[in-house]
């Protein structure tokens, strides 16, 4: 069935589900900073630049998501702010 013949409710439900699946995968991506943070704390320092850039980028997306009331965008990027900053600070 093409998108033009699909009832509008099905499309909006699909988009809502897609948003939350993307939120979950983004959360997993930012939680993956934990091993880097652990390595940094163990003395195996990594570059702080990438996590700093991620934290800055995620901060902008959280602000955007809150302003336009797009909760999946805000929730998906909130862990990136926290874990990005933690990875950056522990790398110093």
PyMOL Python script that loads the backbone (N, CA, C, O; Angstrom):
from pymol import cmd

cmd.read_pdbstr("""\
ATOM      1  N   UNK A   1       0.852  -1.172   0.000  1.00  0.00           N
ATOM      2  CA  UNK A   1       0.000   0.000   0.000  1.00  0.00           C
ATOM      3  C   UNK A   1       0.897   1.235   0.000  1.00  0.00           C
ATOM      4  O   UNK A   1       1.809   1.326   0.822  1.00  0.00           O
ATOM      5  N   UNK A   2       0.666   2.166  -0.883  1.00  0.00           N
ATOM      6  CA  UNK A   2       1.494   3.366  -0.958  1.00  0.00           C
ATOM      7  C   UNK A   2       1.128   4.323   0.167  1.00  0.00           C
ATOM      8  O   UNK A   2       0.075   4.201   0.792  1.00  0.00           O
ATOM      9  N   UNK A   3       2.026   5.286   0.413  1.00  0.00           N
ATOM     10  CA  UNK A   3       1.790   6.261   1.473  1.00  0.00           C
ATOM     11  C   UNK A   3       0.556   7.112   1.207  1.00  0.00           C
ATOM     12  O   UNK A   3      -0.116   7.534   2.148  1.00  0.00           O
ATOM     13  N   UNK A   4       0.248   7.370  -0.068  1.00  0.00           N
ATOM     14  CA  UNK A   4      -0.899   8.214  -0.385  1.00  0.00           C
ATOM     15  C   UNK A   4      -2.216   7.527  -0.070  1.00  0.00           C
ATOM     16  O   UNK A   4      -3.215   8.209   0.159  1.00  0.00           O
ATOM     17  N   UNK A   5      -2.252   6.206  -0.050  1.00  0.00           N
ATOM     18  CA  UNK A   5      -3.484   5.474   0.242  1.00  0.00           C
ATOM     19  C   UNK A   5      -3.564   5.013   1.689  1.00  0.00           C
ATOM     20  O   UNK A   5      -4.608   4.531   2.128  1.00  0.00           O
ATOM     21  N   UNK A   6      -2.476   5.155   2.431  1.00  0.00           N
ATOM     22  CA  UNK A   6      -2.454   4.729   3.827  1.00  0.00           C
ATOM     23  C   UNK A   6      -3.208   5.760   4.670  1.00  0.00           C
ATOM     24  O   UNK A   6      -3.024   6.961   4.475  1.00  0.00           O
ATOM     25  N   UNK A   7      -4.046   5.315   5.596  1.00  0.00           N
ATOM     26  CA  UNK A   7      -4.747   6.266   6.459  1.00  0.00           C
ATOM     27  C   UNK A   7      -3.761   7.124   7.246  1.00  0.00           C
ATOM     28  O   UNK A   7      -2.713   6.626   7.658  1.00  0.00           O
ATOM     29  N   UNK A   8      -4.071   8.403   7.464  1.00  0.00           N
ATOM     30  CA  UNK A   8      -3.154   9.313   8.179  1.00  0.00           C
ATOM     31  C   UNK A   8      -2.764   8.805   9.550  1.00  0.00           C
ATOM     32  O   UNK A   8      -1.645   9.050  10.001  1.00  0.00           O
ATOM     33  N   UNK A   9      -3.658   8.105  10.224  1.00  0.00           N
ATOM     34  CA  UNK A   9      -3.355   7.603  11.568  1.00  0.00           C
ATOM     35  C   UNK A   9      -2.183   6.625  11.543  1.00  0.00           C
ATOM     36  O   UNK A   9      -1.326   6.665  12.426  1.00  0.00           O
ATOM     37  N   UNK A  10      -2.137   5.749  10.544  1.00  0.00           N
ATOM     38  CA  UNK A  10      -1.042   4.779  10.445  1.00  0.00           C
ATOM     39  C   UNK A  10       0.294   5.481  10.262  1.00  0.00           C
ATOM     40  O   UNK A  10       1.296   5.075  10.850  1.00  0.00           O
ATOM     41  N   UNK A  11       0.315   6.529   9.452  1.00  0.00           N
ATOM     42  CA  UNK A  11       1.551   7.261   9.190  1.00  0.00           C
ATOM     43  C   UNK A  11       2.045   7.946  10.460  1.00  0.00           C
ATOM     44  O   UNK A  11       3.229   7.859  10.787  1.00  0.00           O
ATOM     45  N   UNK A  12       1.160   8.622  11.175  1.00  0.00           N
ATOM     46  CA  UNK A  12       1.595   9.325  12.383  1.00  0.00           C
ATOM     47  C   UNK A  12       2.038   8.337  13.459  1.00  0.00           C
ATOM     48  O   UNK A  12       2.964   8.620  14.220  1.00  0.00           O
ATOM     49  N   UNK A  13       1.387   7.193  13.524  1.00  0.00           N
ATOM     50  CA  UNK A  13       1.808   6.160  14.485  1.00  0.00           C
ATOM     51  C   UNK A  13       3.185   5.629  14.136  1.00  0.00           C
ATOM     52  O   UNK A  13       4.015   5.415  15.020  1.00  0.00           O
ATOM     53  N   UNK A  14       3.432   5.416  12.850  1.00  0.00           N
ATOM     54  CA  UNK A  14       4.748   4.964  12.397  1.00  0.00           C
ATOM     55  C   UNK A  14       5.826   5.992  12.751  1.00  0.00           C
ATOM     56  O   UNK A  14       6.885   5.631  13.265  1.00  0.00           O
ATOM     57  N   UNK A  15       5.561   7.254  12.481  1.00  0.00           N
ATOM     58  CA  UNK A  15       6.533   8.318  12.773  1.00  0.00           C
ATOM     59  C   UNK A  15       6.800   8.406  14.271  1.00  0.00           C
ATOM     60  O   UNK A  15       7.948   8.571  14.683  1.00  0.00           O
ATOM     61  N   UNK A  16       5.770   8.299  15.079  1.00  0.00           N
ATOM     62  CA  UNK A  16       5.948   8.341  16.540  1.00  0.00           C
ATOM     63  C   UNK A  16       6.806   7.164  17.005  1.00  0.00           C
ATOM     64  O   UNK A  16       7.708   7.338  17.825  1.00  0.00           O
ATOM     65  N   UNK A  17       6.529   5.973  16.485  1.00  0.00           N
ATOM     66  CA  UNK A  17       7.330   4.792  16.846  1.00  0.00           C
ATOM     67  C   UNK A  17       8.771   4.944  16.368  1.00  0.00           C
ATOM     68  O   UNK A  17       9.711   4.609  17.088  1.00  0.00           O
ATOM     69  N   UNK A  18       8.935   5.448  15.158  1.00  0.00           N
ATOM     70  CA  UNK A  18      10.277   5.683  14.624  1.00  0.00           C
ATOM     71  C   UNK A  18      11.055   6.647  15.508  1.00  0.00           C
ATOM     72  O   UNK A  18      12.243   6.444  15.763  1.00  0.00           O
ATOM     73  N   UNK A  19      10.391   7.686  15.972  1.00  0.00           N
ATOM     74  CA  UNK A  19      11.050   8.650  16.862  1.00  0.00           C
ATOM     75  C   UNK A  19      11.548   8.008  18.140  1.00  0.00           C
ATOM     76  O   UNK A  19      12.657   8.295  18.590  1.00  0.00           O
ATOM     77  N   UNK A  20      10.743   7.147  18.724  1.00  0.00           N
ATOM     78  CA  UNK A  20      11.162   6.515  19.980  1.00  0.00           C
ATOM     79  C   UNK A  20      12.218   5.438  19.758  1.00  0.00           C
ATOM     80  O   UNK A  20      13.075   5.236  20.619  1.00  0.00           O
ATOM     81  N   UNK A  21      12.174   4.743  18.623  1.00  0.00           N
ATOM     82  CA  UNK A  21      13.238   3.780  18.302  1.00  0.00           C
ATOM     83  C   UNK A  21      14.558   4.537  18.096  1.00  0.00           C
ATOM     84  O   UNK A  21      15.606   4.102  18.572  1.00  0.00           O
ATOM     85  N   UNK A  22      14.502   5.653  17.394  1.00  0.00           N
ATOM     86  CA  UNK A  22      15.702   6.474  17.200  1.00  0.00           C
ATOM     87  C   UNK A  22      16.202   7.021  18.533  1.00  0.00           C
ATOM     88  O   UNK A  22      17.410   7.133  18.743  1.00  0.00           O
ATOM     89  N   UNK A  23      15.290   7.359  19.426  1.00  0.00           N
ATOM     90  CA  UNK A  23      15.669   7.827  20.765  1.00  0.00           C
ATOM     91  C   UNK A  23      16.437   6.736  21.505  1.00  0.00           C
ATOM     92  O   UNK A  23      17.465   7.011  22.125  1.00  0.00           O
ATOM     93  N   UNK A  24      15.946   5.511  21.443  1.00  0.00           N
ATOM     94  CA  UNK A  24      16.610   4.391  22.108  1.00  0.00           C
ATOM     95  C   UNK A  24      18.008   4.160  21.533  1.00  0.00           C
ATOM     96  O   UNK A  24      18.960   3.959  22.287  1.00  0.00           O
ATOM     97  N   UNK A  25      18.139   4.187  20.208  1.00  0.00           N
ATOM     98  CA  UNK A  25      19.452   3.945  19.606  1.00  0.00           C
ATOM     99  C   UNK A  25      20.423   5.081  19.926  1.00  0.00           C
ATOM    100  O   UNK A  25      21.615   4.838  20.120  1.00  0.00           O
ATOM    101  N   UNK A  26      19.927   6.311  19.982  1.00  0.00           N
ATOM    102  CA  UNK A  26      20.792   7.434  20.360  1.00  0.00           C
ATOM    103  C   UNK A  26      21.244   7.280  21.807  1.00  0.00           C
ATOM    104  O   UNK A  26      22.406   7.529  22.127  1.00  0.00           O
ATOM    105  N   UNK A  27      20.340   6.876  22.671  1.00  0.00           N
ATOM    106  CA  UNK A  27      20.683   6.648  24.071  1.00  0.00           C
ATOM    107  C   UNK A  27      21.796   5.608  24.177  1.00  0.00           C
ATOM    108  O   UNK A  27      22.755   5.790  24.927  1.00  0.00           O
ATOM    109  N   UNK A  28      21.662   4.520  23.424  1.00  0.00           N
ATOM    110  CA  UNK A  28      22.699   3.474  23.421  1.00  0.00           C
ATOM    111  C   UNK A  28      24.039   4.029  22.943  1.00  0.00           C
ATOM    112  O   UNK A  28      25.089   3.684  23.486  1.00  0.00           O
ATOM    113  N   UNK A  29      24.000   4.881  21.938  1.00  0.00           N
ATOM    114  CA  UNK A  29      25.232   5.461  21.400  1.00  0.00           C
ATOM    115  C   UNK A  29      25.945   6.287  22.483  1.00  0.00           C
ATOM    116  O   UNK A  29      27.165   6.197  22.627  1.00  0.00           O
ATOM    117  N   UNK A  30      25.198   7.077  23.231  1.00  0.00           N
ATOM    118  CA  UNK A  30      25.835   7.930  24.228  1.00  0.00           C
ATOM    119  C   UNK A  30      26.254   7.143  25.469  1.00  0.00           C
ATOM    120  O   UNK A  30      27.242   7.497  26.113  1.00  0.00           O
ATOM    121  N   UNK A  31      25.536   6.105  25.810  1.00  0.00           N
ATOM    122  CA  UNK A  31      25.937   5.256  26.930  1.00  0.00           C
ATOM    123  C   UNK A  31      27.252   4.539  26.605  1.00  0.00           C
ATOM    124  O   UNK A  31      27.985   4.132  27.506  1.00  0.00           O
ATOM    125  N   UNK A  32      27.538   4.390  25.317  1.00  0.00           N
ATOM    126  CA  UNK A  32      28.793   3.731  24.931  1.00  0.00           C
ATOM    127  C   UNK A  32      30.017   4.556  25.318  1.00  0.00           C
ATOM    128  O   UNK A  32      31.143   4.081  25.169  1.00  0.00           O
ATOM    129  N   UNK A  33      29.826   5.771  25.807  1.00  0.00           N
ATOM    130  CA  UNK A  33      30.944   6.554  26.343  1.00  0.00           C
ATOM    131  C   UNK A  33      31.463   5.974  27.660  1.00  0.00           C
ATOM    132  O   UNK A  33      32.581   6.288  28.069  1.00  0.00           O
ATOM    133  N   UNK A  34      30.682   5.146  28.319  1.00  0.00           N
ATOM    134  CA  UNK A  34      31.082   4.634  29.631  1.00  0.00           C
ATOM    135  C   UNK A  34      32.436   3.918  29.596  1.00  0.00           C
ATOM    136  O   UNK A  34      33.258   4.175  30.475  1.00  0.00           O
ATOM    137  N   UNK A  35      32.714   3.029  28.624  1.00  0.00           N
ATOM    138  CA  UNK A  35      34.052   2.415  28.592  1.00  0.00           C
ATOM    139  C   UNK A  35      35.174   3.439  28.390  1.00  0.00           C
ATOM    140  O   UNK A  35      36.259   3.292  28.952  1.00  0.00           O
ATOM    141  N   UNK A  36      34.911   4.472  27.588  1.00  0.00           N
ATOM    142  CA  UNK A  36      35.920   5.521  27.387  1.00  0.00           C
ATOM    143  C   UNK A  36      36.154   6.268  28.695  1.00  0.00           C
ATOM    144  O   UNK A  36      37.296   6.572  29.039  1.00  0.00           O
ATOM    145  N   UNK A  37      35.107   6.559  29.410  1.00  0.00           N
ATOM    146  CA  UNK A  37      35.238   7.241  30.707  1.00  0.00           C
ATOM    147  C   UNK A  37      36.024   6.364  31.678  1.00  0.00           C
ATOM    148  O   UNK A  37      36.887   6.852  32.408  1.00  0.00           O
ATOM    149  N   UNK A  38      35.721   5.067  31.681  1.00  0.00           N
ATOM    150  CA  UNK A  38      36.442   4.142  32.563  1.00  0.00           C
ATOM    151  C   UNK A  38      37.924   4.077  32.191  1.00  0.00           C
ATOM    152  O   UNK A  38      38.779   4.056  33.076  1.00  0.00           O
ATOM    153  N   UNK A  39      38.241   4.044  30.883  1.00  0.00           N
ATOM    154  CA  UNK A  39      39.644   4.053  30.450  1.00  0.00           C
ATOM    155  C   UNK A  39      40.333   5.338  30.879  1.00  0.00           C
ATOM    156  O   UNK A  39      41.471   5.312  31.348  1.00  0.00           O
ATOM    157  N   UNK A  40      39.639   6.470  30.716  1.00  0.00           N
ATOM    158  CA  UNK A  40      40.220   7.746  31.131  1.00  0.00           C
ATOM    159  C   UNK A  40      40.542   7.738  32.619  1.00  0.00           C
ATOM    160  O   UNK A  40      41.611   8.186  33.034  1.00  0.00           O
ATOM    161  N   UNK A  41      39.618   7.229  33.410  1.00  0.00           N
ATOM    162  CA  UNK A  41      39.835   7.191  34.863  1.00  0.00           C
ATOM    163  C   UNK A  41      40.931   6.213  35.251  1.00  0.00           C
ATOM    164  O   UNK A  41      41.562   6.374  36.295  1.00  0.00           O
ATOM    165  N   UNK A  42      41.165   5.196  34.418  1.00  0.00           N
ATOM    166  CA  UNK A  42      42.224   4.218  34.684  1.00  0.00           C
ATOM    167  C   UNK A  42      43.588   4.708  34.207  1.00  0.00           C
ATOM    168  O   UNK A  42      44.589   4.005  34.347  1.00  0.00           O
ATOM    169  N   UNK A  43      43.628   5.914  33.645  1.00  0.00           N
ATOM    170  CA  UNK A  43      44.900   6.484  33.212  1.00  0.00           C
ATOM    171  C   UNK A  43      45.192   6.336  31.730  1.00  0.00           C
ATOM    172  O   UNK A  43      46.242   6.784  31.269  1.00  0.00           O
ATOM    173  N   UNK A  44      44.304   5.726  30.977  1.00  0.00           N
ATOM    174  CA  UNK A  44      44.473   5.574  29.528  1.00  0.00           C
ATOM    175  C   UNK A  44      43.686   6.683  28.839  1.00  0.00           C
ATOM    176  O   UNK A  44      42.602   6.457  28.301  1.00  0.00           O
ATOM    177  N   UNK A  45      44.252   7.879  28.868  1.00  0.00           N
ATOM    178  CA  UNK A  45      43.541   9.073  28.420  1.00  0.00           C
ATOM    179  C   UNK A  45      43.268   9.043  26.916  1.00  0.00           C
ATOM    180  O   UNK A  45      44.089   8.580  26.125  1.00  0.00           O
ATOM    181  N   UNK A  46      42.101   9.546  26.550  1.00  0.00           N
ATOM    182  CA  UNK A  46      41.712   9.693  25.155  1.00  0.00           C
ATOM    183  C   UNK A  46      41.552  11.181  24.857  1.00  0.00           C
ATOM    184  O   UNK A  46      41.641  12.012  25.761  1.00  0.00           O
ATOM    185  N   UNK A  47      41.321  11.507  23.617  1.00  0.00           N
ATOM    186  CA  UNK A  47      41.141  12.899  23.230  1.00  0.00           C
ATOM    187  C   UNK A  47      39.821  13.436  23.778  1.00  0.00           C
ATOM    188  O   UNK A  47      38.793  12.766  23.678  1.00  0.00           O
ATOM    189  N   UNK A  48      39.838  14.636  24.356  1.00  0.00           N
ATOM    190  CA  UNK A  48      38.596  15.220  24.862  1.00  0.00           C
ATOM    191  C   UNK A  48      37.773  15.926  23.776  1.00  0.00           C
ATOM    192  O   UNK A  48      36.636  16.321  24.030  1.00  0.00           O
ATOM    193  N   UNK A  49      38.322  16.085  22.594  1.00  0.00           N
ATOM    194  CA  UNK A  49      37.678  16.897  21.563  1.00  0.00           C
ATOM    195  C   UNK A  49      36.344  16.313  21.072  1.00  0.00           C
ATOM    196  O   UNK A  49      35.347  17.034  21.010  1.00  0.00           O
ATOM    197  N   UNK A  50      36.312  15.031  20.727  1.00  0.00           N
ATOM    198  CA  UNK A  50      35.081  14.448  20.187  1.00  0.00           C
ATOM    199  C   UNK A  50      33.953  14.456  21.217  1.00  0.00           C
ATOM    200  O   UNK A  50      32.836  14.845  20.874  1.00  0.00           O
ATOM    201  N   UNK A  51      34.197  14.040  22.475  1.00  0.00           N
ATOM    202  CA  UNK A  51      33.101  14.096  23.446  1.00  0.00           C
ATOM    203  C   UNK A  51      32.634  15.530  23.728  1.00  0.00           C
ATOM    204  O   UNK A  51      31.451  15.750  23.987  1.00  0.00           O
ATOM    205  N   UNK A  52      33.544  16.497  23.681  1.00  0.00           N
ATOM    206  CA  UNK A  52      33.157  17.894  23.864  1.00  0.00           C
ATOM    207  C   UNK A  52      32.250  18.338  22.725  1.00  0.00           C
ATOM    208  O   UNK A  52      31.230  18.987  22.959  1.00  0.00           O
ATOM    209  N   UNK A  53      32.613  17.994  21.499  1.00  0.00           N
ATOM    210  CA  UNK A  53      31.787  18.344  20.337  1.00  0.00           C
ATOM    211  C   UNK A  53      30.418  17.661  20.439  1.00  0.00           C
ATOM    212  O   UNK A  53      29.396  18.271  20.125  1.00  0.00           O
ATOM    213  N   UNK A  54      30.396  16.405  20.875  1.00  0.00           N
ATOM    214  CA  UNK A  54      29.124  15.693  21.034  1.00  0.00           C
ATOM    215  C   UNK A  54      28.258  16.359  22.101  1.00  0.00           C
ATOM    216  O   UNK A  54      27.052  16.520  21.911  1.00  0.00           O
ATOM    217  N   UNK A  55      28.865  16.744  23.216  1.00  0.00           N
ATOM    218  CA  UNK A  55      28.112  17.394  24.291  1.00  0.00           C
ATOM    219  C   UNK A  55      27.531  18.724  23.817  1.00  0.00           C
ATOM    220  O   UNK A  55      26.385  19.048  24.127  1.00  0.00           O
ATOM    221  N   UNK A  56      28.310  19.486  23.076  1.00  0.00           N
ATOM    222  CA  UNK A  56      27.834  20.770  22.551  1.00  0.00           C
ATOM    223  C   UNK A  56      26.689  20.544  21.560  1.00  0.00           C
ATOM    224  O   UNK A  56      25.658  21.212  21.631  1.00  0.00           O
ATOM    225  N   UNK A  57      26.877  19.602  20.640  1.00  0.00           N
ATOM    226  CA  UNK A  57      25.850  19.279  19.654  1.00  0.00           C
ATOM    227  C   UNK A  57      24.563  18.815  20.344  1.00  0.00           C
ATOM    228  O   UNK A  57      23.467  19.248  19.989  1.00  0.00           O
ATOM    229  N   UNK A  58      24.709  17.944  21.319  1.00  0.00           N
ATOM    230  CA  UNK A  58      23.534  17.421  22.020  1.00  0.00           C
ATOM    231  C   UNK A  58      22.815  18.506  22.814  1.00  0.00           C
ATOM    232  O   UNK A  58      21.587  18.500  22.908  1.00  0.00           O
ATOM    233  N   UNK A  59      23.576  19.432  23.383  1.00  0.00           N
ATOM    234  CA  UNK A  59      22.962  20.551  24.096  1.00  0.00           C
ATOM    235  C   UNK A  59      22.055  21.340  23.160  1.00  0.00           C
ATOM    236  O   UNK A  59      20.932  21.695  23.521  1.00  0.00           O
ATOM    237  N   UNK A  60      22.549  21.611  21.956  1.00  0.00           N
ATOM    238  CA  UNK A  60      21.741  22.340  20.975  1.00  0.00           C
ATOM    239  C   UNK A  60      20.478  21.562  20.608  1.00  0.00           C
ATOM    240  O   UNK A  60      19.402  22.148  20.488  1.00  0.00           O
ATOM    241  N   UNK A  61      20.605  20.237  20.429  1.00  0.00           N
ATOM    242  CA  UNK A  61      19.440  19.429  20.073  1.00  0.00           C
ATOM    243  C   UNK A  61      18.440  19.336  21.214  1.00  0.00           C
ATOM    244  O   UNK A  61      17.233  19.312  20.972  1.00  0.00           O
ATOM    245  N   UNK A  62      18.919  19.282  22.455  1.00  0.00           N
ATOM    246  CA  UNK A  62      18.006  19.259  23.599  1.00  0.00           C
ATOM    247  C   UNK A  62      17.217  20.567  23.659  1.00  0.00           C
ATOM    248  O   UNK A  62      16.003  20.551  23.859  1.00  0.00           O
ATOM    249  N   UNK A  63      17.897  21.683  23.488  1.00  0.00           N
ATOM    250  CA  UNK A  63      17.217  22.982  23.480  1.00  0.00           C
ATOM    251  C   UNK A  63      16.180  23.027  22.364  1.00  0.00           C
ATOM    252  O   UNK A  63      15.039  23.436  22.579  1.00  0.00           O
ATOM    253  N   UNK A  64      16.586  22.604  21.174  1.00  0.00           N
ATOM    254  CA  UNK A  64      15.667  22.566  20.035  1.00  0.00           C
ATOM    255  C   UNK A  64      14.451  21.688  20.349  1.00  0.00           C
ATOM    256  O   UNK A  64      13.313  22.114  20.156  1.00  0.00           O
ATOM    257  N   UNK A  65      14.688  20.476  20.826  1.00  0.00           N
ATOM    258  CA  UNK A  65      13.600  19.551  21.118  1.00  0.00           C
ATOM    259  C   UNK A  65      12.628  20.102  22.143  1.00  0.00           C
ATOM    260  O   UNK A  65      11.419  19.905  22.023  1.00  0.00           O
ATOM    261  N   UNK A  66      13.147  20.792  23.151  1.00  0.00           N
ATOM    262  CA  UNK A  66      12.276  21.372  24.166  1.00  0.00           C
ATOM    263  C   UNK A  66      11.494  22.558  23.614  1.00  0.00           C
ATOM    264  O   UNK A  66      10.321  22.737  23.942  1.00  0.00           O
ATOM    265  N   UNK A  67      12.135  23.365  22.781  1.00  0.00           N
ATOM    266  CA  UNK A  67      11.477  24.551  22.208  1.00  0.00           C
ATOM    267  C   UNK A  67      10.339  24.177  21.269  1.00  0.00           C
ATOM    268  O   UNK A  67       9.278  24.800  21.305  1.00  0.00           O
ATOM    269  N   UNK A  68      10.549  23.162  20.426  1.00  0.00           N
ATOM    270  CA  UNK A  68       9.508  22.786  19.462  1.00  0.00           C
ATOM    271  C   UNK A  68       8.624  21.661  19.997  1.00  0.00           C
ATOM    272  O   UNK A  68       7.785  21.124  19.274  1.00  0.00           O
ATOM    273  N   UNK A  69       8.820  21.308  21.270  1.00  0.00           N
ATOM    274  CA  UNK A  69       8.039  20.258  21.931  1.00  0.00           C
ATOM    275  C   UNK A  69       8.156  18.918  21.201  1.00  0.00           C
ATOM    276  O   UNK A  69       7.165  18.229  20.963  1.00  0.00           O
ATOM    277  N   UNK A  70       9.398  18.573  20.855  1.00  0.00           N
ATOM    278  CA  UNK A  70       9.702  17.278  20.234  1.00  0.00           C
ATOM    279  C   UNK A  70      10.460  16.463  21.267  1.00  0.00           C
ATOM    280  O   UNK A  70      11.691  16.433  21.276  1.00  0.00           O
ATOM    281  N   UNK A  71       9.706  15.802  22.136  1.00  0.00           N
ATOM    282  CA  UNK A  71      10.285  15.083  23.266  1.00  0.00           C
ATOM    283  C   UNK A  71      11.287  14.006  22.864  1.00  0.00           C
ATOM    284  O   UNK A  71      12.321  13.888  23.522  1.00  0.00           O
ATOM    285  N   UNK A  72      11.038  13.208  21.811  1.00  0.00           N
ATOM    286  CA  UNK A  72      12.046  12.209  21.445  1.00  0.00           C
ATOM    287  C   UNK A  72      13.407  12.830  21.113  1.00  0.00           C
ATOM    288  O   UNK A  72      14.440  12.253  21.454  1.00  0.00           O
ATOM    289  N   UNK A  73      13.425  13.980  20.464  1.00  0.00           N
ATOM    290  CA  UNK A  73      14.698  14.634  20.137  1.00  0.00           C
ATOM    291  C   UNK A  73      15.409  15.068  21.415  1.00  0.00           C
ATOM    292  O   UNK A  73      16.614  14.863  21.556  1.00  0.00           O
ATOM    293  N   UNK A  74      14.670  15.664  22.342  1.00  0.00           N
ATOM    294  CA  UNK A  74      15.274  16.123  23.596  1.00  0.00           C
ATOM    295  C   UNK A  74      15.770  14.941  24.430  1.00  0.00           C
ATOM    296  O   UNK A  74      16.886  14.975  24.948  1.00  0.00           O
ATOM    297  N   UNK A  75      14.956  13.908  24.562  1.00  0.00           N
ATOM    298  CA  UNK A  75      15.330  12.741  25.374  1.00  0.00           C
ATOM    299  C   UNK A  75      16.508  11.998  24.748  1.00  0.00           C
ATOM    300  O   UNK A  75      17.398  11.526  25.456  1.00  0.00           O
ATOM    301  N   UNK A  76      16.509  11.898  23.426  1.00  0.00           N
ATOM    302  CA  UNK A  76      17.583  11.172  22.735  1.00  0.00           C
ATOM    303  C   UNK A  76      18.936  11.836  22.936  1.00  0.00           C
ATOM    304  O   UNK A  76      19.956  11.150  22.988  1.00  0.00           O
ATOM    305  N   UNK A  77      18.962  13.148  23.050  1.00  0.00           N
ATOM    306  CA  UNK A  77      20.225  13.866  23.125  1.00  0.00           C
ATOM    307  C   UNK A  77      20.661  14.228  24.539  1.00  0.00           C
ATOM    308  O   UNK A  77      21.819  14.589  24.748  1.00  0.00           O
ATOM    309  N   UNK A  78      19.766  14.140  25.506  1.00  0.00           N
ATOM    310  CA  UNK A  78      20.126  14.474  26.892  1.00  0.00           C
ATOM    311  C   UNK A  78      21.280  13.629  27.428  1.00  0.00           C
ATOM    312  O   UNK A  78      22.174  14.185  28.065  1.00  0.00           O
ATOM    313  N   UNK A  79      21.305  12.310  27.201  1.00  0.00           N
ATOM    314  CA  UNK A  79      22.450  11.541  27.689  1.00  0.00           C
ATOM    315  C   UNK A  79      23.757  11.950  27.023  1.00  0.00           C
ATOM    316  O   UNK A  79      24.824  11.822  27.622  1.00  0.00           O
ATOM    317  N   UNK A  80      23.683  12.440  25.794  1.00  0.00           N
ATOM    318  CA  UNK A  80      24.891  12.886  25.104  1.00  0.00           C
ATOM    319  C   UNK A  80      25.534  14.079  25.784  1.00  0.00           C
ATOM    320  O   UNK A  80      26.757  14.221  25.784  1.00  0.00           O
ATOM    321  N   UNK A  81      24.710  14.930  26.362  1.00  0.00           N
ATOM    322  CA  UNK A  81      25.243  16.079  27.116  1.00  0.00           C
ATOM    323  C   UNK A  81      26.007  15.563  28.324  1.00  0.00           C
ATOM    324  O   UNK A  81      27.155  15.945  28.552  1.00  0.00           O
ATOM    325  N   UNK A  82      25.367  14.697  29.095  1.00  0.00           N
ATOM    326  CA  UNK A  82      25.977  14.203  30.343  1.00  0.00           C
ATOM    327  C   UNK A  82      27.205  13.332  30.082  1.00  0.00           C
ATOM    328  O   UNK A  82      28.273  13.575  30.643  1.00  0.00           O
ATOM    329  N   UNK A  83      27.049  12.317  29.230  1.00  0.00           N
ATOM    330  CA  UNK A  83      28.159  11.402  28.986  1.00  0.00           C
ATOM    331  C   UNK A  83      29.272  12.059  28.177  1.00  0.00           C
ATOM    332  O   UNK A  83      30.446  11.749  28.378  1.00  0.00           O
ATOM    333  N   UNK A  84      28.919  12.958  27.268  1.00  0.00           N
ATOM    334  CA  UNK A  84      29.933  13.682  26.504  1.00  0.00           C
ATOM    335  C   UNK A  84      30.802  14.543  27.416  1.00  0.00           C
ATOM    336  O   UNK A  84      32.027  14.556  27.302  1.00  0.00           O
ATOM    337  N   UNK A  85      30.134  15.269  28.330  1.00  0.00           N
ATOM    338  CA  UNK A  85      30.892  16.089  29.284  1.00  0.00           C
ATOM    339  C   UNK A  85      31.733  15.233  30.214  1.00  0.00           C
ATOM    340  O   UNK A  85      32.877  15.574  30.516  1.00  0.00           O
ATOM    341  N   UNK A  86      31.167  14.116  30.670  1.00  0.00           N
ATOM    342  CA  UNK A  86      31.925  13.227  31.560  1.00  0.00           C
ATOM    343  C   UNK A  86      33.145  12.670  30.847  1.00  0.00           C
ATOM    344  O   UNK A  86      34.231  12.619  31.424  1.00  0.00           O
ATOM    345  N   UNK A  87      32.978  12.248  29.589  1.00  0.00           N
ATOM    346  CA  UNK A  87      34.119  11.705  28.827  1.00  0.00           C
ATOM    347  C   UNK A  87      35.162  12.791  28.583  1.00  0.00           C
ATOM    348  O   UNK A  87      36.364  12.536  28.672  1.00  0.00           O
ATOM    349  N   UNK A  88      34.705  13.987  28.279  1.00  0.00           N
ATOM    350  CA  UNK A  88      35.639  15.093  28.035  1.00  0.00           C
ATOM    351  C   UNK A  88      36.402  15.460  29.301  1.00  0.00           C
ATOM    352  O   UNK A  88      37.620  15.631  29.265  1.00  0.00           O
ATOM    353  N   UNK A  89      35.695  15.582  30.416  1.00  0.00           N
ATOM    354  CA  UNK A  89      36.349  15.974  31.665  1.00  0.00           C
ATOM    355  C   UNK A  89      37.327  14.925  32.172  1.00  0.00           C
ATOM    356  O   UNK A  89      38.396  15.264  32.681  1.00  0.00           O
ATOM    357  N   UNK A  90      36.969  13.661  32.037  1.00  0.00           N
ATOM    358  CA  UNK A  90      37.863  12.612  32.513  1.00  0.00           C
ATOM    359  C   UNK A  90      39.084  12.443  31.582  1.00  0.00           C
ATOM    360  O   UNK A  90      40.095  11.863  31.977  1.00  0.00           O
ATOM    361  N   UNK A  91      38.975  12.954  30.351  1.00  0.00           N
ATOM    362  CA  UNK A  91      40.102  12.848  29.410  1.00  0.00           C
ATOM    363  C   UNK A  91      41.151  13.932  29.668  1.00  0.00           C
ATOM    364  O   UNK A  91      42.269  13.847  29.160  1.00  0.00           O
ATOM    365  N   UNK A  92      40.797  14.942  30.450  1.00  0.00           N
ATOM    366  CA  UNK A  92      41.748  16.037  30.704  1.00  0.00           C
ATOM    367  C   UNK A  92      42.819  15.637  31.699  1.00  0.00           C
ATOM    368  O   UNK A  92      43.694  16.441  32.021  1.00  0.00           O
TER     369      UNK A  92
END
""", "prot")
cmd.dss("prot")
cmd.show_as("cartoon", "prot")
cmd.util.cbc("prot")
cmd.orient("prot")
